[in-house]
Amino acid sequence: MLSKDCCSFYRKNISVPLCLCGEILNRAVTLVIFCGYFFAIPTAIADLRFVESGAGYTFNTGSLKGTLRKDGKSFGAGPVIDLKSGINVAAPLGLLTPYRLLDAESRYLPDARGWKSSAKLQDDGAVKVKWQADKNHPFDLQIIYRWASLEVLDAIVTVRAKKFLPRFEVFMTCYFNGFNLCHGSGKDGLVGADHKYGDWLCFPRDDDARKIIDDGRWKHPPNAVEFMPVENYMHALGMRTSLDSGLMGLMMSSPKDCFAVLMPHHEDKHYSLYCSLFGYDIEADQSATAKCRVIIDRNLSEKDVVGIYEKFVGKTERPTSN
């Protein structure tokens, strides 16, 4: 992108037509010299809108391209291709896919990725996905997927209860393609997901959040899991890194929306990160909304990661108790 001063220079000294200078200011262009004149040829520019394509929605932000809800499934984004490297960063289960639906008493089946949903493209280019309450799910679920920037995808998750839901949880997931190093956020900085802590690890917001994780919800079949607490988190943030490419995936939420960040240990082949959203009572006929974000970047320092997170939630937002 060229500045106004730069365009003024070209008008005065290189005879770029005024109409082209306007084009330069508003679009990405390639300058071509022909017979002593500079010509501005518009090139493809980044688009943060989803595009309806068959049963799913495609995207090309200029940094990442791929598909949301591939084949009409209730999944998030996948594949997701990093355009610089050509690497697909998302495993088949996708990024920002809702999975388990839990409360203090029940696991609601089928899980979100097996529960039939519908989707609609919005005027701003976002995609709104809806799951309607039924005999097995006493609540409506809605997720709006929206690109916040070239490498940043948000999921705004809303639940409307049809009955009282004690300590309700939407378990949001990101499955990465071979990102073989994993970290959570501890009180003194990033903490590696070492196998010494256990097979499945969690960083709860506070001691009350630990009680929610241990209330029996994770014993419901299928695929019962026992999460081992590492320490209370400083930031509602998980990070996975590919040691081969330097690509990184960050999954984050805010302390008010996310009561735990969870993950398998480094060597586990799920290559996943999870955010447990809500974790509080939702009364009948009441709604609750939470936000979850995934970022694809590369070669970030710990300081970079913390800065990105603080920009997302605000520097003053921290866990309220320990």
N, C-alpha and C positions, 0 to 999 in steps of 0.2 A: 504494500500500500504506500502511495506517495503522498507527501504532505502538500498543503496548498502552496507553500513557498516553492517547493520543487516544481509543481505544475506551472507556477508563475514564471519560473526560470525557463521552462521549456517553451512557454508561449512567446516570451520575449526573444529567445535566442535560437530556438530550434524549430519554430513555426509549427508547433503542434496545434491543430485546430481546436477552437474553444469547446466544441461539442465533445471532443475526445478528452479534454481536461476534466469535464464534468463526469465522464465515464470513469476516468482514473480515480476520482475522489470517492466513487461509490461502489466500485467493483474491483476484484482482483484482475489485473491485466498483464499482458506480456507486451513489452515495447519492441517493435521491429523497425529497423532502419531500411527505408526504400527510397532510392533516388535523393538522398540527403534529408529525407523527412522521417520523423519518428511517427509510427502508427501504433496506437494502443489497441490490442486485440483482446477482448474479454476472455478470461479463462474460467474454468470451473471454480466455484466458491463453495465454502463449507455450508452445509445445510443441516440444521439441528432438528429437522422435522422427520418423523416417520412417514413412510409411504406404504399405502395398502398394496399388498402383493399376494394374490391368491388367498390362502387361509391365514397368512401371517403379515408382518409389517417389516419392511426393509429400512435400512438407514445407511447413510454415508456421511459422516461428520467432517471428512477431510483428514481425520486421524484414525478413525475406526469405521469399519463397515460390517454389516451383518444383518441378522434377522431377529425380530422379537416374535414370540409365539410361533415358532416354526411349525408348519403343518397344522396350525390351529390348536396346538397343545397349550395347556395352562402353565407354560414355562415363561421364564424371563428371556434375556437376550442370549442368543447362541445360534450359530457361530458368531464370534466377534473377532474380526481380523484386524490386527495392527498393520496399518498400511505401510509403515516404514520398513518393517521386517517381513511382512507377509505371514506372520505367525497367527494362528487361531488361539486366542487366549482363553476361550471358554470351553469347558468340557460339555458333553451332551446335555446335562441337566441344567446348564445355563447359569447366567448371572442374574441376581435379584429374582429368584424363583421362590414363591411361597411354598412351604412344605407342611410341617405339622401344625395342627390347630388344636390347642390344648387349653384346659383350665384346671382348677384344683381338683376336679372330680372326674373329668372325662378327657378322652382323646376322640376327636371327631373325625370319622372315616366316611368316605375316602378322604385322604389328605388333599390339600389344595391343588396339587399338581395332577391328581386323579379325579377331581371334582369338576364337573362340566362348567365351563365359563363362556362368556361372550365378550366381544371386544368391539370398540368403535374408535375410529380416528377422530380426534378433536380439531377444532378450527385452528388451534395454535400449533398443530403438529404432534401433540402428545397422543398417547393411546390410553383409553380408559377400559379397564378390564373389570367385569362384574361376575360375581358368584351369587346366585339367588338362594335365600334360605329354603331349606327343605326339611323332611322328617329327620334327617341325620345331622343337619346343621342348623341350629336355632339362631342364626345370625346371617346377615348379608355381609359379604366381603367385597371391597373394591380396591383396586390399585391403579393409580395413574402413573404411567411411565413417561418421563420427560427428560430430554437431554438438557443439562445445565450449561455445558460447554463441550468442546471437542472430545474430551476424554472422560466426561463426568455424566453418569446416568443416575437419575433419582427415581425412587419408587415412593409414592405417597399412599400409604395404606390406611384405609378407613373400614371400621367394623361398626355395624348397627345391630345391636342385640335385640332378639325377639323374646328372650327371657333373661333372668339374672345370670351373668357369667362371672363366677368367682376367679379372680386372678387370671384373667384370660391372656392367652399368648398366641401370637402369630410368629412362627419360626421361619425367618427369612434366610435364604441360602445363596451362596455363590460357589460354584464349582469351577475351578480353574484348570487349565490344560497343562499339567506337569509343572506347576509352580511349586518347587520342592523345598522351599524354606518358609517357615511360618513364625509369626510373632503376634503376641498380644501386648496390651499396654498395662504396665505395672506402675506402682507408685514412684519408682526411680527410673522409669524409662521403658523401652521396649524389652519384652521378655521372650526368649526363644521357646518354642513349643517342644521342649525336649521330652523324649519318651520316658524319662525318669519320673515325670509327674503323673503319667498314666497314659492310657490309650486315647481317651477323649477328655479334653481340657476345657475349663471355663474360667472366665474372668468376670465375676459378678460385680454389679455396681456397688454393693454394700452387703452387710450381714443379712439384712432383710431379704435381699435378692437371693442369697444363698439358700434361705429357707424355701423359697419358691422352687428353686431347682431341685431341692431334696424332698418335695412334698409328694412324690410318687408318680408324677406325670410322665416321667421318662421310663417307667416300668411297664407302661401299656404296650402290648404287642400291636403290630409286628415291629421287629428290629428294636427291642428294648435296649437302652443305652444308659451307662452310668458315667456322668460327667464329674471329673475330679477338679475341684477348685485349685487354681494356682495362687492367685491373690486378687484382691479387689482392684478393679481397673481405675486408672487415672483418666483415660479417655475411652469412650465407647468405640473402639477401633481395633480392627484386625488387619494384618498385612501378610500377603504371600508374595514370594519372589522366585523368579526363575534364575537359577545360578548360571544357566547356559546363555540366556539372552539379556539378562539384566532387567527384563520387564517385570513390573510390579503391579499387584492388584491390592487396592485398599478398599475395605468395606467398613462403613461407619454409620453411626446414628448419634443421637444426643442422649445424655443421661436421663432426661425426662421421658424419652420414648423407648429406651432400650435398657432392660435390667440385667442383661448379660451378653458378653461376646464369647463365642465358643468356637472350637476348632479341634481337629485331630492332631496328633503329634506329627513332627516333621516327615517321618518316613511313610506315614499312611498314604495310600494311593487315592484317597478321595480328593486330595488337594483342595480342600474346601475351607470356607469361613461361614459363620452363622451369627445372626443377631436375633436375640429373643426380644420381641417388641411387646409393649404394653406391660403386662404383669400386675395389673390392678383390676379391681372389680368394675364391671360395666353393667349398669342397671338395665332392665328391660326398657326398650324403646329409646335408649340413649346411644349416642355414637361416640367413637374415639378415633383419633387420627395420629399416625406416627410416620416419620420419614426415615428412609434408609437410602444410602448412597454407595455407589461403586465407582472407583477411579482407576483407570489404567494409565500407568506412567512408567518411567524407567530410571534406574540409577539414582534414586532419591536417598539423601542422608536422613538420619533420624530427625534432625532439626527441620528438614524440609517436610517430613511427614507430620510432625507436630504442628508446624505452621499451616499446612493444608487443613488439618483437622480444626484448628482454632479459627480459621477463616470460615469454616463450615458452621460451627456451633456458636462462635463468639468466645473470646478469651475468658469471660467471667463465668461461663457455664461449667460447673464441675459436679461430680457426685455429691449429693447432699449429706450423706452420712457414711461412716465407715464401720 
